[in-house]
Amino acid sequence: MELHQPSGRWWLGLLLTLLTVLLWATQPVAFKIALEQLDPLTLVWCRFAATGLVVGAWLAWRGEFRVFRARPAAIWILLAVAVVSLLGNFLFSILALRLTTPGNAQFLFQASHPMVALGAIWVFKERFNRWQWTGMAGTVAGLALFFLDGRASFRTAGQPYLLATTLVLLSALCWPGFALSQKQLLRSFSSTQITGFVYAVLAVAFLPAAKPLALLALDRLHWSAVGFCMFATVTAYLAFAEAFEHWEGSRVACVCTVSPLVTVLAVALVHHLAPGLLPAERIARMGWMGAALIVSGSALSSLTRERR
């Protein structure tokens, strides 16, 4: 099978990746608020249903679902990998947010991006220079420092940090399967077609486990949180898929590692405006050192150009 190659418009890929980072970074704040009145399975289904409905309706209106007809078995295997991987990613991340803070979950989830970068190097033959490998090592070291800092802080607070960490890491482990299969599927479909198909399948499959009527009992604040989750899911995943069309997968993955810092800023802003709504993040000196390594390593890995 011939492998996908980016268009070369790296600046467009970078802009789309930054939009993805902004939306992904602020979603956990909305998740944490929504989960106060909504169960995790229904919240996951809402995100699937919103994206599947919006994108699916657009594809149906344009008659683009016919592109899935008479495809070889390899294509259907990749679509199945994308569906199952995204389901695991969503479910484990939502369950983890019931046990930990948005910033902590986002930082730990960054373990997925080195996995995606290494997968892109292995599968798509992308190449890193020595500065990019140095940046990757810095990102991994930063994640380790942040984990050690978080373990100490949450143990002091008596929260189930090990279980929360396990759930986040399971979510991170599912992500490369979705990201890399989606990148290869761009040879056969547009990013909109992939997103519409995957989310429509998941929305239908997940409906028996959801409680849509529970949405009627939400107050205005929690409806707003759920609405933002649905909007951000539609927009972020379309932008993420399109970013792979124009930029190397390894670089997209590395830029995404800065999203936890945006999450921490978002939590701080919400806590400042409404202290009772969200608690402030607990990050000690070692955790901030890890955060600095994550951001600097991400910049070094993604923005230094390949040596020719």
C-alpha positions in Angstrom: 0.0 0.0 0.0 1.4 3.4 -1.0 1.9 5.7 2.0 0.4 9.1 2.5 2.6 12.1 2.0 1.8 15.7 3.3 1.0 18.5 0.9 4.0 20.6 2.0 2.0 23.6 3.2 3.5 23.3 6.7 2.2 26.7 7.8 -1.4 25.6 7.2 -0.7 22.4 9.1 0.7 24.4 12.0 -2.3 26.7 12.2 -4.7 23.8 12.2 -2.7 22.1 14.8 -2.7 25.2 17.1 -6.5 25.4 16.7 -6.8 21.7 17.7 -4.6 22.4 20.7 -6.7 25.3 21.9 -9.9 23.3 21.7 -8.5 20.1 23.2 -6.9 22.1 26.0 -10.2 23.8 27.1 -12.4 20.7 26.7 -11.3 19.0 29.9 -12.6 22.1 31.9 -16.0 21.7 30.3 -15.9 17.9 30.8 -15.3 18.4 34.5 -18.2 20.7 34.9 -20.6 18.6 32.7 -19.8 15.4 34.7 -21.3 17.0 37.8 -24.8 16.4 36.4 -24.2 13.9 33.5 -22.8 10.4 33.6 -19.6 9.7 31.5 -21.3 7.3 29.0 -23.9 9.9 28.0 -21.3 12.7 27.7 -19.2 10.5 25.4 -22.3 9.7 23.3 -23.1 13.4 23.1 -19.7 14.1 21.5 -20.1 11.2 19.1 -23.6 12.2 18.2 -22.9 15.8 17.6 -20.0 15.2 15.3 -21.7 12.3 13.5 -24.9 14.3 13.0 -23.2 17.5 11.8 -20.6 16.0 9.6 -22.8 13.0 8.5 -25.6 15.4 7.4 -23.0 17.4 5.3 -21.7 14.3 3.7 -25.2 12.9 3.0 -26.3 16.3 1.4 -23.2 16.2 -0.9 -23.7 12.5 -1.6 -20.2 11.6 -0.4 -21.1 8.5 1.5 -20.9 6.6 -1.8 -17.1 6.9 -1.5 -17.1 4.0 1.0 -18.6 1.6 -1.5 -16.4 -1.2 -2.9 -13.4 -0.5 -0.9 -10.7 -3.2 -0.4 -10.4 -5.1 2.9 -7.3 -3.1 4.0 -9.3 0.1 4.0 -12.1 -1.4 6.2 -9.5 -2.7 8.6 -8.0 0.8 8.9 -11.5 2.2 9.5 -12.2 -0.4 12.2 -8.9 0.4 13.9 -9.8 4.1 13.8 -13.3 3.4 15.3 -12.1 1.1 18.1 -9.1 3.3 19.0 -11.2 6.5 19.2 -13.8 4.8 21.3 -11.2 3.7 23.9 -9.6 7.1 23.9 -12.9 8.9 24.7 -14.1 6.5 27.2 -10.9 6.2 29.3 -10.3 9.9 29.3 -13.8 10.7 30.5 -13.6 8.1 33.3 -10.2 9.5 34.4 -11.6 13.0 34.7 -13.9 11.9 37.4 -10.9 11.0 39.5 -8.4 13.8 38.7 -8.1 17.4 37.6 -8.2 18.6 34.0 -4.6 19.8 34.0 -3.2 16.7 35.5 -5.1 14.5 33.0 -3.9 16.7 30.1 -0.3 16.5 31.1 -0.3 12.7 31.5 -2.2 12.3 28.2 0.8 13.9 26.5 2.5 10.4 26.6 0.4 9.7 23.5 2.2 12.3 21.4 5.7 10.7 21.5 3.9 7.4 20.6 2.3 9.1 17.6 5.6 10.7 16.6 7.5 7.4 16.8 4.7 5.6 15.0 4.9 8.2 12.2 8.6 7.8 11.9 8.3 4.0 11.8 5.2 3.6 9.6 5.5 6.7 7.3 9.3 6.8 7.2 9.4 10.4 8.5 12.8 11.5 9.7 14.0 13.4 12.8 17.3 15.3 13.0 19.3 15.3 16.2 17.6 18.4 17.5 14.2 16.8 17.1 15.4 13.7 18.9 16.7 16.0 21.7 13.3 17.6 21.9 11.6 14.3 22.1 13.8 13.2 25.0 13.0 16.5 26.8 9.3 15.9 26.3 9.6 12.3 27.8 11.7 13.5 30.7 9.2 16.3 31.4 6.3 13.8 31.5 8.2 11.7 34.0 8.9 14.7 36.3 5.3 15.8 36.1 4.0 12.3 36.9 6.3 12.1 40.0 5.1 15.5 41.2 1.5 14.6 40.7 1.8 11.3 42.5 3.1 13.1 45.6 0.5 15.9 45.5 -2.5 13.6 45.0 -1.3 11.1 47.6 -1.3 13.9 50.1 -4.8 14.8 49.1 -5.9 11.2 49.4 -7.1 10.9 45.8 -6.8 7.7 43.7 -3.9 8.9 41.6 -2.7 5.5 40.4 -6.2 4.6 39.1 -6.6 8.0 37.4 -3.1 7.7 35.9 -3.9 4.2 34.6 -7.0 5.4 32.9 -5.3 8.4 31.3 -2.5 6.2 30.0 -5.0 3.7 28.6 -6.6 6.6 26.8 -3.2 7.8 25.5 -2.3 4.2 24.4 -5.5 4.2 22.2 -4.7 7.5 20.5 -1.8 6.5 18.2 -4.1 3.8 16.6 -6.6 6.5 15.7 -4.1 9.1 14.6 -1.9 6.9 12.4 -4.8 5.0 10.8 -6.5 8.3 10.0 -3.3 9.6 8.4 -3.1 6.6 6.1 -6.9 6.8 5.3 -6.3 10.3 3.9 -5.0 8.6 0.8 -8.5 7.3 0.1 -10.9 9.8 1.8 -11.0 13.4 2.8 -10.7 14.4 6.5 -14.4 15.2 6.6 -15.4 11.8 5.2 -13.2 9.9 7.8 -14.6 12.0 10.7 -18.2 11.6 9.6 -17.9 7.9 9.1 -16.1 7.2 12.4 -18.3 9.3 14.6 -21.6 8.2 12.9 -20.7 4.6 13.6 -19.7 5.3 17.2 -22.8 7.4 17.8 -25.1 4.5 16.7 -23.0 1.9 18.5 -22.9 3.8 21.8 -26.6 4.8 21.9 -27.8 1.8 24.0 -25.3 2.8 26.8 -26.3 6.5 26.8 -29.2 8.3 28.6 -30.2 11.1 26.2 -33.2 12.1 28.4 -30.8 13.0 31.2 -29.9 16.1 29.1 -33.4 17.5 29.8 -32.5 17.8 33.5 -29.4 19.9 33.1 -29.3 23.5 34.2 -28.0 26.3 32.0 -24.4 26.1 33.2 -24.1 22.4 32.6 -26.0 22.6 29.2 -23.4 25.2 28.2 -20.6 22.9 29.2 -22.0 20.0 27.2 -22.7 22.3 24.3 -19.1 23.4 24.3 -17.9 19.8 24.5 -19.9 19.0 21.4 -18.8 22.1 19.4 -15.1 21.6 20.3 -15.2 17.9 19.4 -16.6 18.6 15.9 -14.1 21.5 15.2 -11.0 20.0 16.8 -11.1 16.6 15.2 -11.8 18.1 11.7 -8.8 20.5 12.2 -6.6 17.6 13.5 -7.4 15.4 10.6 -6.8 18.2 8.1 -3.5 19.1 9.7 -2.1 15.6 8.8 -3.0 16.4 5.2 -0.5 19.3 5.1 2.2 18.5 7.8 4.2 15.6 9.0 2.5 13.5 11.6 5.4 13.5 14.0 5.4 17.3 14.0 1.7 17.6 14.5 2.0 15.2 17.5 4.8 17.2 19.1 3.0 20.5 18.9 0.0 18.9 20.6 2.1 18.4 23.7 1.7 22.1 24.7 -2.1 21.7 25.3 -1.8 21.0 29.1 -0.3 24.4 29.7 -3.4 25.9 28.0 -5.6 23.7 30.2 -3.8 24.9 33.4 -4.4 28.5 32.3 -8.0 27.8 31.5 -8.5 26.2 35.0 -6.8 29.1 36.6 -9.1 31.5 34.8 -12.3 29.6 35.7 -11.1 29.2 39.3 -10.5 33.0 39.5 -13.9 33.9 38.1 -15.8 31.2 40.0 -13.7 29.6 42.8 -16.5 27.2 43.7 -16.8 25.8 40.2 -13.3 24.2 39.8 -10.5 23.8 42.3 -7.1 25.2 41.4 -4.4 22.9 40.0 -1.9 21.6 42.4 1.5 21.7 40.7 4.7 21.9 42.7 8.2 23.0 41.6 9.1 19.6 40.1 5.9 19.6 38.1 6.6 23.0 36.6 10.1 21.9 35.7 8.4 19.0 33.9 6.0 21.3 32.2 8.9 23.5 30.9 10.6 20.4 29.5 7.4 19.3 27.8 6.9 22.7 26.1 10.5 23.3 25.1 10.9 19.7 23.9 7.7 20.1 21.8 8.9 23.2 20.2 12.3 21.7 19.4 10.8 18.6 17.9 8.2 20.2 15.8 9.6 23.5 14.5 13.2 22.5 13.6 13.3 21.6 9.9 14.5 18.4 8.6 18.1 18.4 7.4 18.4 17.8 3.7 
